[in-house]
Amino acid sequence: MAKVTRDDVARLAGTSTAVVSYVINNGPRPVAPATRERVLAAIKQLGYRPDRVAQAMASRRTDLIGLVVPDARQPFFGEMSHAVEQAAAERGKMVLVGNSDYLHEREVHYLRAFLGMRVSGLILVSQGLSDTAAAEIEAWDARIVLLHERTEALNEFAVVTDDVGGAQLATRHLLEHGYEYVACVGGTEFTPTVGDPVTDHVEGWRRAMQEAGLETEGRLFKAPYNRYDAYKVGLELLAGPDRPPALFCATDDQAIGILRAARELRIDVPGELAVAGFDDVKEAGLTDPPLTTVASDRQAMARAAVDLVLDDGLRVSGSRRDRLRQFPSRLVVRRSCGCA
């Protein structure tokens, strides 16, 4: 059976192959509704399937968007990946996801692989972009959008939430309960000092404490971002003689680990210890007690990132400040902070 071609579709629809192309690709030129219907009917009748490989070779772009995240096993990145996939599907694109595991060499590996596939663009969640990765991006002249955090190594568009302001909201709320002070569970020694959300969360906590006239010295504790290692840190911290009255955790995963440690040590939350997190992952509402946290609009952020990757009109040149799309944070109050 002969392969159905675009010429066959054009012949049956009574139009040109260029118009057939415009219908299939939704542009770049508009097509009259009646003509579009004839083309779609011809495609259905003939069973025509576009050759995506040939299209990619001709346009030097595929219908794919690359997404690199640190670790999709962590709920926040899993939910963000899902939001990006939904936003891409609305634009007729598919998403390839790679996990860097917080390793520079794996990040570079996925950058090279995705850019080599001629993706339409790349959405990157990077913990401190390396010089090698930045050079790779510059060499390919690729469409890049930084999501969730912004690195100083690359002057590209970034879509972020108000991390500093959100952390201030959570810390102020804990202090308003009358706790003597609020300690903070932050990042690790490898957390970048600039542009990283966890660093900004710690900065927001520090500002709220300073506004209240409280010391921060000796009240910041390092912990990995995942709940399992944060649980181990929590066991040591909460079992010590200087257990803090309240804890702000830079991520919900850390807060979930702290809640588990408190339960194991028979420490009542929030009666003896108040806890708040940041991210508002789905599980935050299912912890015992439910976790007070800071939420961001992940769906809107994902849609903005996809639009910036695909739409030339949005990618106007400007200052570094003009290239930043910042979404507000909001406090989600539940019982772990002491609220009824």
C-alpha positions in Angstrom: 0.0 0.0 0.0 1.4 3.4 -1.1 2.3 5.8 1.6 -0.1 8.8 1.9 1.7 12.1 1.3 1.0 15.7 1.9 0.4 16.1 -1.8 -2.4 13.5 -1.6 -4.1 15.5 1.2 -3.7 18.8 -0.7 -5.2 17.2 -3.9 -8.2 15.8 -2.0 -8.8 19.0 -0.1 -8.4 21.1 -3.2 -5.7 23.3 -1.8 -1.9 23.7 -1.8 0.6 21.6 0.2 1.6 24.8 2.0 -1.9 25.3 3.4 -1.9 21.6 4.5 1.4 22.4 6.3 -0.2 25.5 8.0 -3.1 23.4 9.3 -0.9 20.6 10.6 1.5 23.0 12.3 -1.0 25.6 13.4 0.8 28.2 11.4 2.8 30.2 10.7 0.0 31.6 8.5 -3.7 31.6 9.3 -6.1 29.3 7.4 -9.8 30.1 6.8 -12.1 27.9 8.9 -13.8 26.2 5.9 -10.4 25.4 4.3 -9.1 24.0 7.6 -12.1 21.7 7.9 -11.6 20.4 4.3 -7.9 19.7 5.1 -8.7 17.9 8.4 -11.4 15.9 6.6 -8.9 14.8 3.9 -6.3 13.9 6.5 -8.9 11.7 8.3 -10.2 10.1 5.1 -6.7 9.3 3.8 -5.3 8.3 7.2 -2.4 10.7 6.7 0.3 10.8 9.5 2.9 13.6 9.4 6.5 12.5 9.2 7.8 14.2 12.4 11.4 13.3 11.7 11.3 15.0 8.3 9.6 18.0 9.8 12.3 18.3 12.5 15.0 18.0 9.9 13.4 20.7 7.8 12.7 23.1 10.7 15.7 22.1 12.8 13.3 21.8 15.7 11.2 18.9 17.1 7.9 18.9 19.0 9.9 18.1 22.1 10.7 20.3 25.1 13.6 19.1 27.3 13.2 19.4 31.1 16.1 18.8 33.5 15.3 18.6 37.2 17.5 17.7 40.2 15.4 14.7 41.4 11.9 13.9 40.2 11.5 11.5 43.2 11.1 14.5 45.4 7.5 15.6 45.4 8.1 19.2 44.5 10.0 18.4 41.4 7.6 15.6 40.5 4.7 18.0 40.7 6.5 20.7 38.8 7.4 18.2 36.0 3.8 17.2 35.8 2.7 20.9 35.5 5.3 21.5 32.7 4.0 18.4 30.9 0.4 19.6 31.1 1.4 23.1 29.9 3.4 21.6 27.0 0.5 19.3 26.0 -1.7 22.4 25.7 0.7 23.7 23.1 0.9 20.4 21.2 4.4 19.5 22.6 5.9 16.6 24.5 8.4 16.7 27.3 11.6 14.7 27.8 12.6 14.7 31.5 16.1 14.1 32.8 17.2 13.9 36.5 20.6 15.5 37.2 20.7 14.0 40.8 22.3 17.4 41.8 25.4 16.3 39.8 27.0 18.8 37.3 28.2 16.0 35.0 24.7 14.5 34.7 23.2 17.9 34.1 25.7 18.4 31.2 24.9 14.9 29.9 21.2 15.8 29.6 21.9 19.2 28.2 24.0 17.6 25.4 21.5 14.8 24.8 18.4 17.1 24.6 20.0 19.8 22.6 21.3 17.2 20.2 17.8 16.0 19.7 16.9 19.5 18.5 14.3 20.1 21.1 12.1 23.2 20.7 13.6 24.5 23.9 14.9 23.6 27.3 13.5 24.2 30.7 16.2 23.9 33.3 16.0 23.5 37.1 19.7 23.8 38.0 21.4 23.9 41.3 24.3 26.2 40.4 24.9 25.8 36.7 28.5 24.8 36.0 30.8 26.6 33.6 30.7 23.5 31.3 26.9 23.5 31.2 26.8 27.3 30.5 29.3 26.9 27.7 27.3 24.0 26.2 24.1 26.1 26.2 26.0 29.0 24.5 27.5 26.7 21.9 24.0 25.4 20.8 22.4 28.8 20.8 19.4 27.2 22.4 16.1 28.5 23.8 16.6 28.2 27.6 14.3 29.0 30.5 15.4 28.7 34.1 12.6 27.4 36.3 12.3 27.6 40.1 15.8 29.1 40.6 18.1 31.5 38.8 21.8 31.0 38.3 24.3 33.8 37.9 26.2 31.8 35.3 23.5 32.3 32.6 21.6 35.5 31.5 18.5 33.7 30.4 14.8 34.0 31.2 13.9 32.8 34.6 10.5 31.9 36.1 10.6 31.8 39.9 8.4 32.4 43.0 9.0 35.0 45.7 11.1 32.7 47.9 12.4 35.3 50.3 9.0 36.9 50.8 7.3 33.5 51.3 9.9 32.4 54.0 9.3 35.7 55.7 5.6 35.1 55.8 6.0 31.6 57.4 8.6 32.8 60.0 6.5 35.8 61.0 3.5 33.6 61.4 5.3 31.3 63.8 6.6 34.3 65.7 3.1 35.7 66.0 2.2 32.6 68.0 4.5 33.9 70.7 7.3 31.4 70.4 10.6 32.7 71.9 12.4 32.3 68.6 12.2 30.3 65.3 15.1 28.1 64.2 15.7 27.2 60.6 16.5 23.9 58.8 18.3 25.1 55.6 20.4 23.5 53.0 23.8 21.8 52.9 27.4 23.0 52.5 26.9 22.5 48.7 23.9 24.8 48.4 24.8 27.7 46.1 24.9 31.0 47.9 23.2 33.0 45.1 20.1 32.3 43.1 19.1 29.1 44.9 15.6 28.9 46.4 16.8 27.2 49.7 19.3 30.0 50.1 16.5 32.5 49.6 14.3 30.7 52.1 17.0 31.0 54.7 17.4 34.7 53.9 13.7 35.2 54.4 13.8 33.5 57.7 16.8 35.6 58.7 15.1 38.8 57.7 11.9 38.0 59.7 14.0 37.1 62.8 16.0 40.4 62.5 12.7 42.4 62.1 11.6 40.9 65.4 14.9 41.8 67.1 15.9 38.1 67.5 19.3 36.5 67.0 19.9 34.0 64.2 23.4 32.9 65.3 23.5 29.2 66.2 19.8 28.7 65.1 20.4 27.6 61.5 20.9 23.9 61.0 22.1 22.2 57.8 20.1 19.3 56.3 19.7 17.6 52.9 16.5 18.4 51.1 14.9 15.0 51.3 12.8 13.8 54.1 14.9 10.7 55.0 18.1 12.6 55.7 16.1 15.4 57.3 14.6 12.9 59.7 18.0 11.8 60.8 19.0 15.4 61.4 15.7 15.9 63.3 16.4 13.0 65.6 19.7 14.6 66.7 18.4 18.2 66.9 15.2 17.4 68.7 16.7 15.0 71.2 19.3 17.6 72.3 19.1 19.9 75.4 18.5 23.1 73.3 15.5 21.9 71.3 14.0 25.0 69.6 10.4 25.9 70.3 9.6 26.4 66.5 11.2 25.3 63.2 10.9 26.8 59.8 12.1 24.2 57.2 13.3 25.3 53.8 11.4 22.5 52.0 8.3 20.5 52.8 10.3 17.3 52.5 12.6 18.4 55.3 9.5 19.4 57.4 8.0 15.9 56.8 11.2 14.3 58.0 11.2 16.6 61.1 7.6 15.6 61.9 8.5 12.0 61.8 11.5 12.5 64.1 9.2 14.4 66.5 6.7 11.6 66.6 9.4 9.0 67.2 10.7 11.1 70.1 7.2 11.6 71.5 7.4 15.4 71.0 3.9 16.9 70.6 3.5 19.0 67.5 2.4 21.8 67.9 2.1 21.6 71.7 5.9 21.3 72.3 7.2 22.1 68.8 5.8 24.2 66.0 6.8 23.4 62.4 6.4 25.1 59.0 7.7 24.2 55.6 7.9 25.6 52.1 6.5 24.2 48.7 2.9 23.0 49.7 3.4 19.6 48.1 0.3 17.4 48.1 1.5 15.4 51.1 1.7 18.5 53.3 -2.1 18.3 53.9 -1.8 14.6 54.9 0.9 14.8 57.6 0.0 14.5 61.2 -0.6 17.2 62.1 -1.2 18.8 58.7 1.8 21.0 57.7 1.6 24.8 57.6 3.6 25.8 54.5 4.2 28.3 51.7 2.6 27.7 48.3 3.6 28.8 44.8 1.4 28.7 41.7 3.2 25.8 39.9 0.7 25.6 37.1 1.1 29.3 36.2 4.9 29.1 36.5 5.0 26.0 34.3 2.8 27.7 31.7 5.0 30.8 31.7 8.1 28.7 31.2 6.6 26.8 28.3 5.4 30.0 26.7 8.8 31.6 27.0 10.4 28.6 25.4 8.1 28.5 22.5 7.0 32.1 21.8 9.6 34.4 20.1 7.4 37.4 20.8 7.8 36.9 24.5 11.6 36.6 24.3 12.3 40.3 23.9 15.8 41.5 24.8 16.2 43.5 27.9 18.1 43.8 31.2 18.6 40.9 33.6 15.7 42.2 35.6 13.4 42.3 32.6 14.1 38.6 32.0 12.8 37.6 35.5 9.2 36.4 35.8 8.4 36.3 39.6 5.2 34.8 41.0 3.9 35.6 44.5 4.0 33.2 47.4 1.2 32.6 49.8 1.0 31.2 53.3 -1.1 28.0 53.7 -2.1 27.7 57.4 -2.7 24.3 58.9 -2.2 22.8 62.4 1.5 22.2 62.7 2.2 25.9 63.5 -0.2 25.9 66.4 -3.4 27.2 64.7 -6.5 25.4 65.6 
